[in-house]
């Protein structure tokens, strides 16, 4: 199952990774701090003026696999993708879950912000590359 998630996530996140390269040094912009993170059955999302930034996920017991990050085109360049990543990582930590960062956007974010490695499951195949 993880191999399938990994292949799926890496194919879908190419665009998001390009955006991350431009915004990796940023932290969440203040205008996103009070926007609530919503967890649905399939994704974590934030809504800004009727548009969404979201992360598709799979939850398996104490692990949460993040497989794809996306923002509506109207949110491109606003920092919404970074905000949904930070809020989702905080949720995972607050709920004492372990992260499987299959999405390349999330993986790259953690690599650039190694303080978040603390929530990554040490059994994750790419753990040593973070």
Backbone torsions as a table, in degrees:
resi	resn	phi	psi	omega
1	UNK	NA	-43.9	-177.8
2	UNK	-63.3	-38.5	178.2
3	UNK	-60.0	-42.1	178.2
4	UNK	-64.4	-44.4	177.5
5	UNK	-61.3	-41.6	-177.8
6	UNK	-64.4	-48.1	179.2
7	UNK	-60.9	-45.3	-179.4
8	UNK	-61.0	-48.1	-177.5
9	UNK	-64.2	-42.7	-177.5
10	UNK	-68.2	-33.1	178.0
11	UNK	-69.2	-39.4	-173.6
12	UNK	-81.0	-18.3	-171.5
13	UNK	-100.4	10.1	-177.4
14	UNK	-59.5	-46.1	179.8
15	UNK	-62.3	-43.3	-178.5
16	UNK	-63.5	-35.9	-179.8
17	UNK	-65.8	-36.5	177.4
18	UNK	-62.2	-40.7	177.3
19	UNK	-65.1	-39.7	-178.3
20	UNK	-62.4	-37.8	-179.4
21	UNK	-55.8	-37.5	179.8
22	UNK	-76.4	-21.2	-171.5
23	UNK	-122.8	12.5	-173.2
24	UNK	-63.7	-27.6	-177.4
25	UNK	-85.7	-7.2	-178.9
26	UNK	-79.6	155.0	167.3
27	UNK	-111.8	173.7	-176.8
28	UNK	-57.3	131.2	178.1
29	UNK	-69.0	145.8	-177.7
30	UNK	-54.9	-32.6	-177.6
31	UNK	-66.8	-14.0	178.9
32	UNK	-98.1	-10.9	-173.1
33	UNK	-59.2	-36.8	-176.6
34	UNK	-95.4	5.4	177.1
35	UNK	-83.7	124.9	-175.8
36	UNK	-73.6	145.8	172.1
37	UNK	-86.4	129.7	178.6
38	UNK	-110.5	130.2	177.3
39	UNK	-105.9	116.1	175.3
40	UNK	-102.0	-172.8	179.5
41	UNK	-67.0	-19.0	-175.2
42	UNK	-128.2	-14.7	-176.5
43	UNK	-153.6	158.0	168.4
44	UNK	-97.9	137.6	-177.5
45	UNK	-147.6	154.8	168.2
46	UNK	-126.3	149.6	-179.9
47	UNK	-118.2	130.0	178.0
48	UNK	-128.2	114.1	178.3
49	UNK	49.3	43.4	177.3
50	UNK	81.7	3.4	178.5
51	UNK	-115.5	155.0	-172.6
52	UNK	-121.3	144.9	164.0
53	UNK	-118.7	134.4	-174.2
54	UNK	-149.2	163.0	174.9
55	UNK	-129.6	121.5	172.8
56	UNK	-74.3	141.5	-177.9
57	UNK	-143.6	164.8	170.6
58	UNK	-131.3	131.8	179.2
59	UNK	-109.1	128.8	-178.6
60	UNK	-133.2	95.0	-179.2
61	UNK	61.8	-118.3	-177.9
62	UNK	-90.7	6.2	-179.7
63	UNK	-113.0	146.1	171.8
64	UNK	-125.4	120.8	177.4
65	UNK	-96.3	119.9	175.5
66	UNK	-94.3	122.0	-170.2
67	UNK	-113.8	-20.8	-178.1
68	UNK	-162.0	131.6	176.7
69	UNK	-114.9	137.7	-179.0
70	UNK	-153.0	151.0	173.0
71	UNK	-131.3	143.3	175.0
72	UNK	-55.7	146.9	-178.6
73	UNK	-53.5	-31.3	179.5
74	UNK	-64.6	-18.4	-179.2
75	UNK	-99.2	0.7	-178.5
76	UNK	-56.1	131.4	177.3
77	UNK	79.1	3.8	-177.4
78	UNK	-91.4	-15.5	-174.5
79	UNK	92.6	6.5	-178.8
80	UNK	-64.5	-37.2	179.6
81	UNK	-65.0	-42.5	176.5
82	UNK	-61.4	-41.4	-179.2
83	UNK	-62.4	-45.0	-179.0
84	UNK	-67.5	-33.5	176.4
85	UNK	-65.1	-50.8	-178.2
86	UNK	-61.2	-42.6	179.5
87	UNK	-65.5	-38.0	179.6
88	UNK	-68.9	-42.5	177.8
89	UNK	-62.0	-40.6	177.9
90	UNK	-63.4	-40.9	177.6
91	UNK	-60.1	-47.0	-179.2
92	UNK	-59.5	-44.2	179.3
93	UNK	-65.7	-46.9	-178.4
94	UNK	-61.2	-29.3	-179.0
95	UNK	-97.6	12.2	175.0
96	UNK	53.4	41.0	175.5
97	UNK	-98.1	166.9	174.4
98	UNK	-110.8	140.2	-175.1
99	UNK	-94.4	138.8	168.5
100	UNK	-118.1	99.2	-173.5
101	UNK	-86.2	72.9	179.4
102	UNK	-71.6	-29.0	179.0
103	UNK	-68.9	125.6	-179.6
104	UNK	-60.5	-30.2	178.4
105	UNK	-64.4	-48.2	179.4
106	UNK	-66.3	-43.3	178.9
107	UNK	-57.3	-48.2	179.6
108	UNK	-64.2	-37.8	178.9
109	UNK	-61.8	-45.5	-179.6
110	UNK	-66.8	-37.3	178.5
111	UNK	-61.3	-37.7	179.4
112	UNK	-82.7	-16.9	179.5
113	UNK	-128.6	72.0	-171.4
114	UNK	-62.5	-11.9	176.2
115	UNK	-61.7	-22.4	179.2
116	UNK	-82.8	-8.6	178.7
117	UNK	-60.8	-22.2	-178.7
118	UNK	-59.6	-22.1	-179.0
119	UNK	-99.8	-5.2	-179.2
120	UNK	-76.7	134.8	176.9
121	UNK	-64.1	125.9	-177.1
122	UNK	-63.5	-16.1	177.9
123	UNK	-85.9	-5.2	178.7
124	UNK	-61.4	132.6	-173.7
125	UNK	-55.4	-35.5	-178.8
126	UNK	-95.5	13.0	-175.1
127	UNK	-53.2	-43.6	-176.7
128	UNK	-72.1	-10.3	178.7
129	UNK	-93.0	-5.1	179.9
130	UNK	-82.5	NA	NA
